[in-house]
């Protein structure tokens, strides 16, 4: 009997007023407060995602950092690649944290729903325990009537106590789980806040570095404008990507120069040997690919962090097969060059939207589409990992039905050999998960 009374007290303490005829209102208040706490946390999370600004002081520090590496091409390239790598890692962390927060909130909802469904039964259990504590059965061997009453009480208790004890244990465990989930949600929310702040800082650093890069890479304005206008004219006349690539390499001086440099570089690597070429690959000031693209299978990093929603050869939902990979990215994510190469084309092209074509050597081209902004110019040489563009805040045009149905921005990537699409899969470095 004392064990039951103690159990009743313990239950009452754990529940802080669990539902019963006497305390049902207190239990409702307690679970209501927990629900309200999670709702408030969700509201705060929305505010965090909306407000990602960095302080003016930190912005000034970033500007000073960029000024220190100004006019140093190698330092600038190294800083750009590292900043882009950090931003991509932070973008992946943000996606993971958002998924964990959603999962935690769903678990908490399930526990609250379970408690709500059992509120009537739990109220009866606690009320019975409280009544037994206030009015215990009489002691045995006082009078024959008391003995009979005790026997009857023992028979009843032996039937109901195991069930009440189990219900009590389950209830306490559920409430403890709800408290744990609430604490986990708050901790993950704070971690997300810090990660978003770090991501915003890296994006600010990238913006400043890209501006310096543009200044260093600037050519004669008249020459650049003329070539870009010519490329735009060719794009308007080209029927497809193969025709666009061929016409640009045939008619644009910078593209012809890039193709010739790629050919000469390939010949040089053959003549000088693979080992010497690899020793030179560490220089961030290089102006030619460090490796032959055909040797990079399994070593090419995807240009943006995200989930692959359509792979080469999949049904594109439009009656054909996908000729490249499509990655679902975070809004505003930076896109990096997968490999060293020359910018063959940068601008709008038909349904591809903003299109970037890289000549990566060995008669390979990489086509990247779906960005809101491109940060490189035609004829420019870019390094693997260097930021080349930014994803939009909204979904843009796409080349597959799966991407078109997605609310988040998507990036489309093709690898072409001699003008024909090939499977990018063998080139991507392993990621260890479904996320890139």
C-alpha positions as CSV (number, residue, x, y, z in Angstrom):
1,X,0.0,0.0,0.0
2,X,2.8,2.4,0.9
3,X,4.4,1.6,-2.5
4,X,1.2,2.7,-4.3
5,X,0.9,5.9,-2.2
6,X,4.6,6.6,-3.0
7,X,4.0,5.9,-6.6
8,X,1.1,8.3,-6.6
9,X,3.2,11.0,-5.1
10,X,6.0,10.4,-7.6
11,X,3.6,10.5,-10.5
12,X,2.1,13.7,-9.3
13,X,5.6,15.3,-9.0
14,X,6.7,14.1,-12.4
15,X,3.5,15.3,-14.1
16,X,3.4,18.6,-12.2
17,X,-0.3,18.2,-12.0
18,X,-1.2,15.3,-14.3
19,X,-4.8,15.0,-15.6
20,X,-7.2,13.8,-12.9
21,X,-10.6,14.7,-11.5
22,X,-8.7,17.0,-9.2
23,X,-5.7,18.1,-11.2
24,X,-6.8,17.7,-14.9
25,X,-6.7,21.5,-15.4
26,X,-3.2,21.7,-14.1
27,X,-2.1,18.9,-16.5
28,X,-3.7,20.7,-19.4
29,X,-1.9,23.9,-18.4
30,X,1.5,22.0,-18.2
31,X,1.1,20.3,-21.6
32,X,-0.2,23.5,-23.0
33,X,2.9,25.3,-21.8
34,X,5.1,22.7,-23.4
35,X,3.2,23.0,-26.7
36,X,3.4,26.8,-26.5
37,X,7.1,26.6,-25.8
38,X,7.7,24.6,-29.0
39,X,5.5,26.9,-31.0
40,X,7.4,29.8,-29.7
41,X,10.7,28.1,-30.6
42,X,9.4,27.4,-34.1
43,X,8.4,31.1,-34.5
44,X,11.9,32.1,-33.3
45,X,13.4,29.7,-35.8
46,X,11.5,31.4,-38.6
47,X,12.9,34.7,-37.4
48,X,16.4,33.3,-37.4
49,X,16.1,32.1,-41.0
50,X,14.7,35.5,-42.1
51,X,17.4,37.6,-40.4
52,X,20.9,36.7,-41.3
53,X,22.6,40.1,-41.3
54,X,26.1,40.5,-39.9
55,X,27.3,43.4,-37.8
56,X,28.9,46.5,-39.4
57,X,32.0,45.9,-37.3
58,X,32.5,42.4,-38.8
59,X,31.8,43.7,-42.3
60,X,34.6,46.3,-41.8
61,X,37.0,43.6,-40.6
62,X,36.2,41.5,-43.8
63,X,36.9,44.5,-46.0
64,X,40.3,45.0,-44.3
65,X,41.1,41.4,-44.8
66,X,40.4,41.6,-48.5
67,X,42.5,44.8,-48.8
68,X,45.5,42.9,-47.4
69,X,45.5,40.4,-50.2
70,X,44.7,42.9,-52.9
71,X,46.7,42.7,-56.2
72,X,48.1,39.3,-55.1
73,X,46.6,36.9,-57.6
74,X,47.7,33.7,-55.9
75,X,46.6,34.8,-52.4
76,X,43.3,36.0,-53.9
77,X,42.6,32.7,-55.6
78,X,43.5,30.7,-52.5
79,X,41.2,32.9,-50.3
80,X,38.4,32.6,-52.8
81,X,38.6,28.8,-53.0
82,X,38.8,28.4,-49.2
83,X,35.9,30.8,-48.6
84,X,33.8,29.0,-51.1
85,X,34.6,25.6,-49.5
86,X,33.7,26.9,-46.1
87,X,30.4,28.4,-47.3
88,X,29.5,25.1,-49.0
89,X,30.2,23.2,-45.8
90,X,28.1,25.7,-43.8
91,X,25.3,25.3,-46.3
92,X,25.3,21.6,-45.9
93,X,25.3,22.0,-42.1
94,X,22.3,24.3,-42.3
95,X,20.4,21.7,-44.4
96,X,21.2,19.0,-41.8
97,X,20.2,21.2,-38.8
98,X,16.9,22.2,-40.5
99,X,16.1,18.5,-41.1
100,X,16.9,17.7,-37.5
101,X,14.7,20.5,-36.2
102,X,11.8,19.3,-38.3
103,X,12.3,15.7,-37.1
104,X,12.5,16.8,-33.4
105,X,9.3,18.9,-33.7
106,X,7.5,15.9,-35.3
107,X,8.6,13.6,-32.5
108,X,7.4,16.2,-29.9
109,X,4.0,16.4,-31.7
110,X,3.7,12.6,-31.6
111,X,4.3,12.5,-27.9
112,X,1.9,15.3,-27.2
113,X,-0.8,13.6,-29.3
114,X,-0.2,10.3,-27.4
115,X,-0.6,12.1,-24.1
116,X,-3.8,13.8,-25.3
117,X,-5.4,10.6,-26.5
118,X,-4.8,8.9,-23.0
119,X,-5.8,11.9,-20.9
120,X,-9.1,10.3,-19.6
121,X,-7.5,7.0,-18.7
122,X,-4.6,8.7,-17.0
123,X,-6.9,10.9,-15.0
124,X,-8.7,7.8,-13.7
125,X,-5.5,6.0,-12.8
126,X,-4.2,9.0,-10.8
127,X,-7.5,9.5,-9.1
128,X,-7.6,5.9,-8.0
129,X,-4.1,6.1,-6.5
130,X,-5.0,9.3,-4.7
131,X,-8.2,7.8,-3.2
132,X,-6.3,4.8,-1.9
133,X,-3.8,7.1,-0.3
134,X,-6.5,9.1,1.4
135,X,-8.6,6.1,2.4
136,X,-6.5,2.9,2.8
137,X,-8.0,-0.5,3.5
138,X,-8.3,-1.4,7.2
139,X,-5.7,-3.6,8.9
140,X,-6.3,-7.3,9.0
141,X,-7.4,-9.2,12.2
142,X,-9.2,-6.3,13.9
143,X,-12.7,-7.5,13.4
144,X,-14.1,-10.2,11.1
145,X,-15.8,-7.5,9.0
146,X,-12.4,-5.6,8.6
147,X,-10.7,-8.8,7.6
148,X,-13.3,-9.5,5.0
149,X,-12.9,-5.9,3.7
150,X,-9.1,-6.3,3.5
151,X,-9.4,-9.6,1.6
152,X,-11.7,-7.9,-0.9
153,X,-9.4,-4.9,-1.2
154,X,-6.4,-7.2,-1.8
155,X,-8.2,-9.1,-4.5
156,X,-9.2,-5.8,-6.3
157,X,-5.7,-4.3,-5.9
158,X,-4.0,-7.5,-7.3
159,X,-6.1,-7.0,-10.4
160,X,-5.7,-3.3,-11.0
161,X,-2.3,-2.4,-9.6
162,X,-0.1,-3.9,-12.4
163,X,-2.1,-2.0,-15.0
164,X,-1.9,1.2,-13.1
165,X,1.8,0.8,-12.5
166,X,2.4,0.3,-16.2
167,X,0.3,3.2,-17.3
168,X,2.1,5.4,-14.7
169,X,5.5,4.2,-16.0
170,X,4.6,5.0,-19.6
171,X,3.2,8.4,-18.8
172,X,6.3,9.4,-16.8
173,X,8.5,8.2,-19.7
174,X,6.5,10.1,-22.3
175,X,6.7,13.3,-20.3
176,X,10.4,13.0,-19.8
177,X,10.8,12.4,-23.5
178,X,8.8,15.5,-24.3
179,X,11.0,17.5,-22.0
180,X,14.1,16.0,-23.7
181,X,12.8,16.9,-27.1
182,X,12.1,20.4,-26.1
183,X,15.6,20.8,-24.8
184,X,17.0,19.3,-27.9
185,X,15.0,21.6,-30.1
186,X,16.3,24.7,-28.2
187,X,19.9,23.5,-28.5
188,X,19.6,22.7,-32.2
189,X,17.9,26.1,-32.8
190,X,20.9,27.9,-31.2
191,X,23.3,25.8,-33.2
192,X,21.4,26.8,-36.4
193,X,21.5,30.4,-35.3
194,X,25.3,30.3,-35.0
195,X,25.8,28.4,-38.3
196,X,23.6,30.8,-40.2
197,X,25.7,33.7,-38.8
198,X,28.9,32.0,-39.9
199,X,27.4,31.3,-43.3
200,X,26.4,34.9,-43.8
201,X,29.9,36.0,-42.8
202,X,31.5,33.7,-45.4
203,X,29.1,35.0,-48.0
204,X,30.1,38.6,-47.2
205,X,33.8,37.6,-47.5
206,X,33.1,35.9,-50.8
207,X,31.3,38.9,-52.2
208,X,34.3,41.2,-51.3
209,X,36.8,38.7,-52.7
210,X,34.8,38.3,-55.9
211,X,34.8,42.1,-56.4
212,X,38.6,42.2,-56.1
213,X,38.8,39.3,-58.5
214,X,36.7,41.2,-61.0
215,X,39.0,44.2,-60.7
216,X,42.1,42.0,-61.3
217,X,40.6,40.1,-64.2
218,X,39.2,43.2,-65.9
219,X,40.2,43.5,-69.6
220,X,39.8,46.4,-71.9
221,X,36.1,47.3,-71.6
222,X,35.6,47.7,-75.3
223,X,37.1,44.3,-76.2
224,X,35.1,42.6,-73.5
225,X,31.8,44.2,-74.5
226,X,32.4,43.3,-78.2
227,X,33.1,39.7,-77.4
228,X,30.1,39.4,-75.0
229,X,27.9,41.0,-77.6
230,X,29.1,38.5,-80.3
231,X,28.6,35.6,-77.9
232,X,25.0,36.8,-77.2
233,X,24.3,37.0,-80.9
234,X,25.6,33.4,-81.4
235,X,23.5,32.2,-78.5
236,X,20.4,33.7,-80.0
237,X,21.0,31.8,-83.3
238,X,22.2,28.5,-81.8
239,X,19.6,25.7,-81.9
240,X,21.2,23.7,-79.0
241,X,24.2,23.6,-76.7
242,X,26.4,21.6,-79.2
243,X,25.9,24.3,-81.8
244,X,26.5,27.1,-79.3
245,X,29.8,25.6,-78.1
246,X,31.0,24.9,-81.6
247,X,30.1,28.4,-82.9
248,X,31.7,30.2,-79.9
249,X,35.0,28.3,-80.2
250,X,35.0,28.9,-83.9
251,X,34.3,32.7,-83.9
252,X,35.2,34.1,-80.5
253,X,38.9,35.0,-80.1
254,X,39.1,34.3,-76.3
255,X,37.5,30.9,-76.8
256,X,39.9,30.0,-79.6
257,X,42.8,31.1,-77.4
258,X,41.5,29.0,-74.5
259,X,41.1,25.9,-76.7
260,X,44.6,26.4,-78.1
261,X,46.0,26.8,-74.5
262,X,44.2,23.6,-73.5
263,X,45.8,21.7,-76.4
264,X,49.3,23.1,-75.7
265,X,49.0,22.3,-72.0
266,X,48.0,18.7,-72.8
267,X,51.0,18.4,-75.1
268,X,53.3,19.9,-72.4
269,X,52.1,17.4,-69.8
270,X,52.8,14.5,-72.0
271,X,56.3,15.8,-72.8
272,X,57.3,16.8,-69.2
273,X,55.8,13.8,-67.5
274,X,52.9,13.4,-65.1
275,X,54.9,13.8,-61.9
276,X,56.2,17.3,-62.7
277,X,52.7,18.4,-63.7
278,X,51.3,17.2,-60.4
279,X,54.0,19.1,-58.5
280,X,52.9,22.3,-60.3
281,X,49.3,21.7,-59.5
282,X,49.5,23.3,-56.1
283,X,50.0,26.8,-57.5
284,X,46.9,28.9,-57.1
285,X,48.3,31.3,-59.7
286,X,48.2,28.8,-62.5
287,X,46.5,29.8,-65.8
288,X,46.1,26.3,-67.2
289,X,44.5,23.1,-65.8
290,X,46.7,21.3,-63.3
291,X,45.4,17.8,-64.4
292,X,43.9,16.3,-67.5
293,X,40.2,16.2,-67.0
294,X,40.1,12.5,-68.1
295,X,42.3,11.7,-65.1
296,X,39.9,13.3,-62.6
297,X,37.3,10.5,-62.4
298,X,36.1,10.2,-58.8
299,X,37.9,13.5,-57.8
300,X,35.6,16.2,-59.0
301,X,33.6,18.1,-56.3
302,X,30.0,18.9,-57.1
303,X,29.5,22.6,-57.7
304,X,26.9,23.2,-55.0
305,X,25.8,21.5,-51.7
306,X,22.4,19.8,-52.0
307,X,20.4,16.7,-52.9
308,X,20.6,15.2,-56.3
309,X,17.0,14.9,-57.5
310,X,17.6,13.8,-61.1
311,X,20.7,11.9,-62.4
312,X,22.0,11.3,-65.9
313,X,19.7,8.9,-67.7
314,X,16.7,9.3,-65.5
315,X,13.3,10.0,-66.9
316,X,13.1,13.8,-67.2
317,X,9.3,13.8,-67.1
318,X,9.2,15.4,-70.5
319,X,9.3,12.3,-72.6
320,X,13.1,11.9,-72.7
321,X,16.1,11.1,-70.6
322,X,18.1,13.5,-68.5
323,X,21.4,14.4,-70.1
324,X,22.9,15.7,-66.8
325,X,22.5,15.8,-63.1
326,X,20.1,18.2,-61.2
327,X,20.9,19.2,-57.6
328,X,18.4,20.9,-55.3
329,X,20.3,23.7,-53.6
330,X,19.8,26.2,-50.8
331,X,18.5,29.7,-51.8
332,X,21.5,32.0,-52.2
333,X,24.1,29.2,-52.2
334,X,27.4,29.8,-53.9
335,X,28.2,27.7,-57.0
336,X,31.9,26.7,-57.5
337,X,33.8,25.5,-60.5
338,X,34.1,21.7,-60.4
339,X,37.4,21.8,-62.3
340,X,40.1,24.1,-63.7
341,X,39.0,25.6,-67.0
342,X,38.3,28.6,-69.2
343,X,34.9,30.3,-69.3
344,X,33.6,29.6,-72.8
345,X,30.2,31.3,-72.3
346,X,28.5,33.1,-69.4
347,X,25.0,34.5,-69.9
348,X,21.4,33.6,-70.7
349,X,20.6,30.8,-73.2
350,X,17.1,29.6,-74.0
351,X,15.3,27.6,-71.3
352,X,18.6,27.1,-69.4
353,X,18.4,30.6,-67.9
354,X,21.8,31.8,-66.8
355,X,24.2,29.4,-68.4
356,X,27.9,28.8,-67.8
357,X,30.1,26.7,-70.1
358,X,33.6,25.8,-69.1
359,X,36.3,24.3,-71.4
360,X,38.1,22.0,-69.0
361,X,40.5,20.5,-71.6
362,X,40.8,17.2,-73.3
363,X,37.8,18.2,-75.5
364,X,35.5,18.1,-72.4
365,X,33.1,20.9,-71.6
366,X,31.0,21.4,-68.4
367,X,27.6,23.1,-68.7
368,X,26.2,24.6,-65.5
369,X,22.7,26.2,-65.5
370,X,20.1,27.5,-63.0
371,X,22.1,30.3,-61.3
372,X,20.6,33.7,-60.6
373,X,23.9,35.4,-61.0
374,X,27.2,34.6,-62.7
375,X,30.4,36.1,-61.2
376,X,32.9,35.2,-64.0
377,X,33.3,36.6,-67.5
378,X,34.0,35.1,-70.9
379,X,37.6,34.1,-71.5
380,X,38.5,34.0,-67.8
381,X,40.4,31.1,-66.4
382,X,38.9,29.7,-63.2
383,X,40.3,27.2,-60.7
384,X,38.6,24.2,-59.2
385,X,36.6,25.3,-56.2
386,X,36.5,28.9,-57.2
387,X,33.1,30.6,-56.9
388,X,31.5,31.2,-60.3
389,X,27.9,32.1,-59.4
390,X,25.1,32.3,-56.9
391,X,21.8,30.4,-56.7
392,X,18.6,32.4,-56.7
393,X,16.1,32.9,-53.8
394,X,13.4,31.4,-56.0
395,X,13.1,28.5,-58.4
396,X,14.1,29.3,-62.0
397,X,13.5,27.6,-65.3
398,X,14.7,24.0,-65.5
399,X,15.2,21.3,-68.0
400,X,13.3,18.5,-66.2
401,X,9.8,18.0,-64.7
402,X,11.3,16.9,-61.4
403,X,13.2,20.1,-61.0
404,X,10.3,22.2,-62.2
405,X,8.1,20.8,-59.5
406,X,10.6,21.7,-56.8
407,X,10.2,24.9,-54.8
408,X,13.9,25.3,-54.0
409,X,16.3,26.5,-56.6
410,X,18.0,23.7,-58.7
411,X,21.3,23.5,-60.5
412,X,21.7,21.5,-63.7
413,X,25.2,20.1,-64.6
414,X,26.2,18.5,-67.9
415,X,29.6,17.1,-68.9
416,X,30.1,16.9,-72.7
417,X,32.8,15.1,-74.6
418,X,33.3,16.1,-78.2
419,X,30.0,17.9,-78.0
420,X,27.9,15.0,-76.7
421,X,26.6,14.5,-73.1
422,X,28.3,11.9,-71.0
423,X,27.4,10.6,-67.5
424,X,28.8,12.9,-64.8
425,X,28.5,10.2,-62.1
426,X,32.0,8.7,-62.6
427,X,33.6,12.1,-62.1
428,X,32.0,13.1,-58.8
429,X,33.9,12.4,-55.7
430,X,32.1,10.2,-53.1
431,X,30.1,12.0,-50.5
432,X,29.1,9.2,-48.1
433,X,25.4,10.3,-48.1
434,X,22.6,11.2,-50.4
435,X,23.5,14.9,-50.0
436,X,26.3,16.4,-52.1
